[in-house]
Amino acid sequence: MEYTLKRSRRRTVSLQVKDGALFVSAPYLIPKIFIESFIKSKQIWIKKKMLEQVKIKELYLKDDEIMIFGEVFKKKLEIMEKNSL
């Protein structure tokens, strides 16, 4: 599994899934083999988060739609003349 590793003066290893990519933050002294085994142990969680992000992207509305109280409506712009009221 591909990931981006950021080492810092932190004390713990953390995983973040963002835009379908995996980001790992780890202390400087943690061996890479430990990081990779940690990632393997969290594979189910990682895949779950990646799938959630895909589903969320599918929920985005199209440009001509709006959601009101959980219901999707098509937007329609009508230009009215001044005196038509």
C-alpha positions, 0 to 999 in steps of 0.5 A, a space after each residue: 500500500 502506498 503512503 506518504 510518510 512525515 516524520 516529526 518530533 511526535 510521540 505516536 504514529 498516526 494515519 490519515 486518509 485524505 482524497 484517497 491517499 494515505 498519510 502517515 505521521 511518525 516519530 523520527 526514531 520509529 523504524 520503517 518496518 514498525 510503520 509498515 506493520 502498523 499500516 498492515 494491522 490497520 488495513 481494514 480501517 484504511 480501506 473503510 475510510 477510503 470507501 467512505 470518501 468515495 461515497 461522500 464524493 458521490 453524494 455531491 450535488 450537480 451544479 443545477 441541483 439544490 438540497 432542501 430538508 434532505 430532498 433534491 430539487 433542480 434549480 431553474 432561473 426565471 427572469 421576470 419583467 419589472 411590471 409583471 408582479 
